[in-house]
Amino acid sequence: MKPTLNNVPRHIGIILDGNRRFAQRLMLKPWKGHEWGAKKLEHLFEWCKEYGVKELTLYAFSVENFDRPKEEFAYLMDLFRKEFDRVIEDPDLSKKKVRFNMIGRIWMFPKDLQERMHKLMELTKNYTDYIVNFAMAYGGRAEVIDATKKIAEQVKKNKIKVEDINEQVFSENLYMQDEPDLIIRTSESRLSGFLPWQSTYSEIIFLPDTLWPEFEKKDFIACINEFQKRQRRYGH
């Protein structure tokens, strides 16, 4: 059933999980699944545009992922380079009006990849039609720790007082302030540290039997339909 367009989540977060298991099913090297997963994102962007979803936050690479096998890590870095270059060099980039953000400890990545990330953010910083946030070198606990350090530094420099610290101040010091209306997790039934602060009132849909490269338009529509059936409660 096609969802109505009057109660579509404005902001969707997705934990892109299951790429390696998908590749193993096809008897490929595990990391080859990431290529299939990257291609699926192109379809996802089109579905979001069609149904009026204005913001996406994608859990693409966690802090823990730096411990992946050396060959897989190198493959992933090359895949990120290729995909970011493709977007940067897209002749229609200015027409699409998509702003790209990177949230996480991006200083952990190789310098040339950091430069690509900063270039993409700089090129698209003034676009407002759509927003895509890539959670890169991201960890929920890391985000909370980094926000705490930033606030502690402000207190140390007498920019704010301890008694001024509240939810708004804390939120302003996170990697990202916006909060997803809906979070989708493929292949597992846990959040794995994804946006612990921002997801407090998000609706969550787990698809444990669907690997990310298998995620199709019918699954996307089913998730929106499920979201529309729910009565959102904020602390009640």
C-alpha positions in Angstrom: 0.0 0.0 0.0 1.3 3.4 -1.0 1.7 5.7 2.0 -0.2 9.0 2.2 2.1 12.0 2.0 0.6 14.0 4.9 2.4 12.2 7.7 5.7 11.2 6.2 8.8 11.3 8.6 10.7 14.5 7.8 14.0 13.0 9.1 14.9 9.3 8.8 18.0 7.6 10.3 19.2 4.3 8.9 21.8 1.9 10.3 23.2 0.4 7.1 23.9 -3.2 8.3 24.4 -6.5 6.6 26.7 -5.7 3.7 29.3 -8.4 4.6 26.7 -11.1 5.2 25.1 -10.3 1.9 28.5 -10.7 0.1 29.1 -14.0 1.9 25.8 -15.3 0.6 27.0 -14.6 -2.9 30.3 -16.3 -2.1 32.2 -13.1 -2.5 34.9 -11.6 -0.2 32.9 -10.1 2.7 33.9 -6.5 2.0 32.6 -6.6 -1.6 29.1 -6.3 0.0 29.9 -2.6 0.8 29.8 -1.8 -2.9 26.3 -3.3 -3.2 25.3 -1.3 -0.1 26.7 2.0 -1.6 24.7 1.4 -4.8 21.5 0.9 -2.8 22.0 4.5 -1.4 21.3 6.0 -4.8 17.9 4.3 -4.9 17.2 5.4 -1.3 17.8 9.0 -2.2 15.3 8.8 -5.0 12.7 7.1 -2.7 13.2 9.9 -0.1 12.7 12.5 -2.8 9.6 10.8 -4.1 7.9 10.6 -0.7 9.0 14.0 0.7 11.6 12.9 3.3 13.8 15.9 3.7 16.7 14.6 5.9 18.6 11.4 6.1 21.2 10.3 8.7 23.1 7.3 7.6 25.3 5.2 10.0 28.1 4.5 7.5 31.2 3.8 9.6 31.6 3.4 13.3 34.5 4.1 15.6 34.8 0.4 16.1 35.0 -0.2 12.3 38.6 1.0 12.4 39.4 -2.5 13.8 38.3 -4.2 10.6 40.8 -6.4 8.8 43.5 -4.4 6.9 42.3 -5.4 3.4 38.7 -4.6 4.2 39.6 -1.3 5.7 41.6 -0.3 2.7 38.8 -1.4 0.4 36.3 0.7 2.4 38.5 3.8 2.3 38.8 3.5 -1.5 35.0 3.0 -1.8 34.4 6.2 0.3 36.9 8.1 -1.9 35.2 6.9 -5.1 31.7 7.7 -3.9 32.6 11.2 -2.5 34.5 12.0 -5.7 31.4 10.9 -7.7 29.2 13.3 -5.8 31.7 16.2 -5.8 32.1 15.9 -9.6 28.4 15.5 -10.3 27.5 18.2 -12.9 24.0 18.3 -11.4 25.2 18.8 -7.8 24.0 22.4 -7.7 20.6 21.4 -9.2 19.9 18.7 -6.6 20.2 21.1 -3.7 21.4 18.5 -1.2 23.5 19.5 1.8 26.0 16.9 2.9 27.2 16.8 6.5 29.7 14.5 8.2 29.1 13.7 11.8 31.7 11.9 14.0 35.4 11.9 14.6 36.3 12.4 11.0 39.9 13.4 12.0 40.5 9.6 12.4 40.3 9.1 8.6 43.2 9.3 6.2 44.0 13.0 5.4 43.0 12.8 1.7 39.6 11.4 2.7 39.1 14.1 5.3 39.8 16.7 2.6 37.1 15.1 0.4 34.6 15.2 3.2 35.3 18.9 4.0 35.1 19.8 0.3 31.7 18.1 -0.1 30.4 19.9 3.0 31.8 23.3 1.8 30.3 22.8 -1.7 26.8 22.1 -0.4 26.7 24.1 2.8 24.1 26.6 1.4 21.6 24.0 0.1 18.4 23.5 2.0 16.1 21.3 0.0 17.5 18.1 1.3 20.1 17.1 4.0 22.2 13.9 4.1 24.2 13.3 7.3 26.9 10.6 7.1 27.8 9.2 10.5 31.5 8.6 9.9 33.9 7.4 12.6 30.7 7.8 14.7 30.0 6.3 18.1 27.1 7.3 20.4 29.2 7.3 23.5 32.0 9.1 21.6 29.6 11.8 20.7 28.5 12.2 24.3 32.1 12.3 25.5 33.1 14.9 22.9 30.1 17.1 23.7 31.0 16.9 27.4 34.6 17.9 26.7 33.5 20.9 24.6 31.2 22.1 27.4 34.0 21.5 30.0 36.3 23.6 27.8 33.7 26.4 27.7 33.3 26.3 31.5 37.1 26.4 31.9 37.3 29.5 29.7 34.4 31.1 31.7 32.2 31.2 28.6 29.4 29.5 30.5 28.7 28.6 34.1 28.1 25.1 35.4 24.5 26.0 36.4 23.8 27.1 32.8 24.3 23.6 31.5 20.9 22.1 30.4 19.5 19.9 27.7 19.7 22.7 25.1 23.3 23.5 25.9 24.2 19.8 25.7 22.4 19.4 22.4 24.1 22.4 20.9 27.5 20.7 21.5 26.6 17.4 19.8 27.8 16.5 16.3 24.1 17.0 15.2 21.2 18.8 16.8 18.4 17.5 14.6 16.4 14.4 15.8 15.2 11.6 13.5 11.4 11.0 13.4 12.1 7.4 12.4 15.1 5.1 12.7 15.4 1.9 10.6 17.9 -0.9 11.4 18.5 -3.7 8.9 19.8 -7.1 9.8 19.7 -6.7 13.6 17.4 -5.6 16.4 19.6 -3.1 18.3 20.7 0.5 17.8 24.4 -0.2 18.4 25.1 3.2 19.8 23.4 5.2 17.0 22.3 8.7 18.1 21.6 7.8 21.7 20.7 11.5 22.5 18.8 12.4 19.3 16.8 9.1 19.2 15.1 9.5 22.5 11.7 10.0 20.9 12.3 8.5 17.5 10.1 5.7 16.2 12.3 2.6 15.6 11.7 -0.2 13.1 14.0 -3.2 13.1 14.3 -5.4 10.0 16.4 -8.3 11.4 15.7 -10.5 8.3 16.7 -7.9 5.7 20.3 -7.2 4.9 21.0 -3.6 3.8 21.7 -4.5 0.1 18.4 -6.3 0.0 16.4 -3.3 1.2 14.0 -2.4 -1.6 11.4 0.3 -2.2 8.6 -2.0 -0.9 10.5 -2.2 2.4 10.9 1.6 2.5 7.2 2.1 1.8 6.3 -0.5 4.5 8.4 1.4 7.1 6.7 4.7 6.3 3.3 2.9 6.5 4.2 1.5 9.9 5.4 5.0 11.0 2.1 6.5 10.0 0.1 3.9 12.0 1.9 4.8 15.2 0.8 7.4 17.7 3.9 9.3 18.7 4.2 9.9 22.4 6.7 12.3 23.9 7.4 11.2 27.4 3.8 10.0 28.1 
